[in-house]
Amino acid sequence: MTLDVDVELVLGKFRLTAEFRTAADGITVLFGPSGSGKSSLLSVLAGLKRPKNCRITLGGRSVEGLAPHLRGIGLVFQDAKLFPHLTVRQNIAYASKRAPAGSRHSIEEVAGFFDIATQLNRPVAHLSGGEKSRAALARAVVSAPDFLLLDEPFAALDGTRRRAFVEVLLEMHHVYRLPMMVVTHDIDEAAGLASYLVALKDWSVVAAGPFEEASRAPQFQSLLDVRDMGAAVKTSSLRSLSGGRQVWVRADQLLLAAEEPRAVSARNVMAGEVRKITAGADGSLMVELLTQSGPLLSRITQEAANDLDLAPGKRAWALVKAHAL
């Protein structure tokens, strides 16, 4: 099943243009800086905004002309938007009534999965930010959408809880077989979640496709702070990490050696060939190294490049500390 989108939306002086296709069997990350049009695009997909020029097809079914509740596309807002005068159970039960016949999950089962079973009879006004986020996800799951949109679900969480919430979303996707599009502007969250990537800049799509490939596009790298530039690497190719997922290895985390390192503390040493060296605006150099783990980036000084005698086609070794990941 695929989600095919071709949208043109005019909002005052802003004009959103988005044309892309993403497989609706995984997790798509919608990435971009603040003000790039991410939330507006979600509103169009969910049917809350209805542009004149719009084509949205989900699994071969055109949904752009349908009312929001008939599209099969759920939306979890950044601030959860729970009914404040209702309990957690009542909030979830409201969504359960909208689920297609034969596809309903029990409130207790879903609440147990999201670890809020003991909060079911509490008013949502008494919940923490993390509990509200979990209640909003539970409400979305019981409505049994074909595709779920999540607008910055990490916004109300701090660093530790944000990382834990990535695991919740991955497990939710696996258990409920629920395709999702997740909005974030954090590159670590994007790499931890994404099968596919859609990147926005100035209200236009600048990169789209499988995450590992699309995240290498110069148009995507240009969205990142220079300290966040890097590459996605499968955890299966790294020591101290397991699973078939990926992590973002920043160029500033990657050391280079001109000879094979021996007796070093870095747990990950990857041989490769220098593919390209690009000068940065700050005087640093970005070295692209092609390894068995895929292309990697390392940001080094001109002095280091001279000492290592680096040039395209030359052999080099990349080193990454386990704790950097």
C-alpha positions, 0 to 999 in steps of 0.5 A, a space after each residue: 500500500 502506498 500514500 500518494 500526495 500531490 498538494 498545492 495549498 495557498 495560505 496568505 503569502 505562503 504556498 505549500 507544494 508537496 508531491 511525493 509517494 511513500 510506502 504505507 507499510 512503515 514509518 515515514 518521518 516528515 522532517 523540516 525546520 520550524 515554519 517549513 509547512 509540516 503541520 499544514 501538510 498534515 492538516 491537508 492529509 487529514 482533511 482539516 484543510 481543503 486546497 483546490 489543487 489536491 490529490 491524495 491516494 491511500 492504497 489506491 483509494 482517492 480520499 481528497 474529497 472525503 470528510 476527515 472521519 471517512 478518510 481512514 487517516 488519524 491525526 494526533 496533535 502536538 498538544 494531544 487535544 484530549 477532552 479535558 472534562 473527561 477521564 482517560 477511559 471516556 476519551 478513549 471510548 469516544 474514539 472507539 465508537 468511530 472505529 470500523 465494525 470488526 476492527 475494535 480494540 478493547 480499551 483495557 488492552 490498549 491502555 495496558 499496552 501504553 502503560 496507562 491502565 491505572 490512569 483510566 479513571 483519572 481526569 486527563 487534566 491530572 495527567 503528566 505530559 507523557 501520560 497525556 501523549 500515551 492517552 492520545 496514542 491510545 485514543 488514536 489506536 482504538 479508532 483503527 485508522 489505516 494511516 496515522 499522522 503524529 504532529 511532533 509527539 515528542 514536544 511535551 517530553 524531555 530528553 530521556 522520555 523522548 528517547 523512550 517514546 521512540 521505542 513506544 512508537 516503534 513497538 506500537 507500529 509493530 504490534 498494531 501494524 499501523 503505518 505512520 507519518 511522524 513530524 520531527 525536526 530532531 535528526 536522532 528521532 528521525 533516524 531512530 524511527 524512519 523507514 521513509 523520509 519526506 523533508 520540507 523547506 520553505 513549504 516545498 518538498 526537497 527530499 523524499 524516499 527511503 531514509 538511508 538514501 534520501 537523508 544523504 541528499 545535499 538538499 536534506 543535509 542543508 537543512 541540518 545544523 553543521 554539527 548535526 550533518 552525518 549519515 544513517 548507519 544500520 545498527 547491525 553493522 555497529 558494535 555495542 548496538 543490536 537490532 535491524 534499525 539505524 542510528 545517525 552518526 554525526 560527522 563530528 563523531 567520526 574520526 579518520 585514520 590514514 592507516 589501520 588503527 590498532 589497540 584503540 578504544 573506539 569499538 567501531 572501526 570501518 575501512 573505506 575509500 575517500 569518495 569526496 572532500 568538500 570545503 565548508 563555509 567555516 573552513 572545515 572539510 567534509 570528507 565522504 568515506 565509502 565503507 561496507 556500512 555505507 557512505 559516512 561523513 567526517 568533518 575535519 580541519 584542513 591541517 588534519 587532511 594535510 597530515 593524513 594526506 587525504 584525497 579522493 580514491 585513497 584508503 582511510 579508516 573511520 572510528 566511532 566510539 560506542 558512547 557516541 551512539 
